[in-house]
């Protein structure tokens, strides 16, 4: 959900006094209120990390994994680097 859409949705539910409080409160506080309301931002994960790691375990090269899954080479490197740290 986009940030503008979230803001519009929250403002539609509020009274004028609550809207004024929203404008004056900190960004962290607004994020916390949105989180408690069940609204979360961020881009959803669309790459299957397990599949990337499984293909690497099969012995495929990084470029082959990227081509097969239709993702960028840096994404493959990033996913595999995170897998090693865990």
NORNOR-V447511 format. One record per pair of residues at least 12 apart in sequence whose C-alpha atoms are under 6 Angstrom apart, sorted by the first residue. I is the first residue (numbers start at 1). J is the second residue. Records with the same first field share a line. If there is no record, write none. Layout:
# NORNOR-V447511
I: J ; J
This chain:
# NORNOR-V447511
none
